[in-house]
Amino acid sequence: MNLAAFLAYSIVVTFTPGPSNIVIFSTAQNHGYRKALEFVAGATVAFGLLLSLSAALNSYLFSIIPQVQTIMAIIGTTYMLYLAWKILHMDDGGKSDQSGGFMTGFTMQFINPKVVLFTLTVIGSFVIPAFSDPLDIALFVAILTFIGFCAYSSWVVLGTLFRRYLRPYQKQANIILSLTMIYCAWSISGLQNFI
């Protein structure tokens, strides 16, 4: 296995903005780091579970993805639009049931195409071809889960640091984050193929 390529791919994909990272940033910015850490906990558990499922069922999952891709895109797009609406309507004293909790983080990973495709490709392209021992594969699942946790946590830190600076512009920041989430929904919807 090309370890440098594996690490570069894993770090770039997990640290770059995506639906989960946008929600984490927005939650930290609007509700503080504790609420965002709840999301991170759920997202990390689901990320590890998806990696484990990918390692255990890699060839089967690759065969069914084309059949469920449209359904996953519809569900993922709908959920991301819902989260965009929640982000847009967040306020500084918001209720604890707004986006950003453990279950939101957990659920979002299973319908986030970026995460699902990453878990399939990183395991299928890097780990499975190089290792067959279940302990080796489990070690790489743990390493990838840790990388994901670090990526999600970095977005908590960013959201918390920018909280003070963005507070006077809270509504504008929420609009930008909401529009970014709508763009993510658009990019996974597949609608651009019909235009």
N, C-alpha and C positions, 0 to 999 in steps of 0.2 A: 504494500500500500504506500502511496505517496503521501506521507504524513503532512508535509507542507500544504499540499493541495487540499487534503481533508480538513485541516485546521482553517485554512483561508476560506474555503467554502462555508464551513460551519459558522465561523465568526461573522463573515459578511452577511449571510442570510439571517442569522439570529439578531444581530445588532442593528441592521438597517430598518428604517420605518416600515411598519406593516400594521395591520389592524390591531393586533394585540398591543404592540408598542405605543400606538396612538392612544388607545384607551388607558394604558398605564400612565402615560404622560399627562393626559387630561385629568385623570382621577387624582394623581399626585398634586397637580397644579390647583385643582378645585377643592379637593377634600383632604389633602395632606398625605404624608407617606404611609401612615398606618392603614388607611383604606386601600391605598394602592398595593400595599404588601399583601392584602387579602387576595387581590386579583392575581398577583405574582405567584402566590402559593397555589391557587387553583390552576393557573396556566402551567406552572412547572410540573405539578402532578400529572396533568393531562399530557403534557409534552413527553414526559418519561413513559407514560402508558402507551402513547402513540408510537414512540421509538421501540418499545418492547413488542408491541403488536406487529410492527413492521419487521422486526428481526425474526419473530416467530413465524409470520405468515407472508413473507416478502413476495414469493412468486405468485401466491394466490391473490394477494392484494393488487399486484400489478395487472393481473388478468381481469379483475372486476372494476378497476378504476374507470376504464372507458364507459362502462355501462352506468355507473353512478355519478359520473362527472357532471352531467347536466343537473341532476337532482341536487348534488352538493353545491353547485354554482347558484341555483335558485335559493336554497336554504341559506347559504352563506351571504349572498347579496341581500336578502331580506333582513337577516340578522344584523348585518353591518349598517344597513340603512336605519334600522331601529336604534342601534348604538349611536349613529350620527345624530339622530333626533335627540337622544338622551344627552349627548355631549353638548349640543346646541342649547339645551334647556337647563344645563347644570348651573347652579349658583354656589357661592362660597359657603353658605350655610345649609347646603342641601341635605336631604334625608339620606339615611344610611342605606336605603334600598336602591339607590341609584346605581348606575353601572359602576363596576369596579370591585364587586365582591368576589369571594372564592368561587361560587357557582358560575358567575359570569366568566371568570377566567378559565375555569375548567371546561365549560360548555363551548366557549368560543374556539378553543383549540381544535375541537372535532369538526367544526364547520369552516375553519379558516384554511382555504386551499393552500396558502403559502406554507403553513405548518404541515399539513397532510402531505403535500408533495415533497417538502424538504425531508420529512422523516422517511418517506419511501425512497427518495433518491440517495440520500446520504448512506442509508443502510445498504441499499441495493447496489450502489456504485462503488462504495469505499470499503465497507465492513465485510459483507458476505463474500465478495470475491477473494478477500485476503485471509479471512479467518473462518474456521469451521467449529472450533471448540466453543461450546456454549458459554464458558466462563470468559473467554476473550470477547465474545460478542456482548455479553452482559457488562463487561468493563467499558466498552465503547458506548453502550447505551448510557451508562452512568456518566461518562465524560461528556457526552452530548447533552444530557440533562443538566449537568453543571454549567456548561457553556450557555444553555438557554436561560438558566436561572440568573447567571451573571448579566446576560443581555437585558432581561426583563428588569433586573435590579438597577441597571444603569439608567433605564428610562424613569424609574422612580426617583433616582437622584436628580436627574435633569428636571423633572417636573417639580420637585421640591425646591431646587435651587432657583428655578425661574418663577416660582410662585410669587415671590415678593415683587419681582419686576413686572410680572404680567397682571397683577391684581388691579392696577388702574385701568387696564385694557382687557378685563376679564371677558366681556361680551365679544370683543373682536377676536381674542384668542380662541374662544369657544367656536366662533364662526369658522375660523381657519382650520381648527382641528376637525370640526364637523365636515367641512368641505373636503379635507384630506381623506376622511373616512368614506365619504361618498365616492371619491376618486378610486379608493381601494375596492369598493363595491362594484363600481363600473368596470374596473379592470378584470375582475373575476367573473363578471356576469356573462361574458361572451357576446354581449349585444353589439360590441364594436365590429364583430364579424359580419353583421347584417347591414351595416351602414356603409 
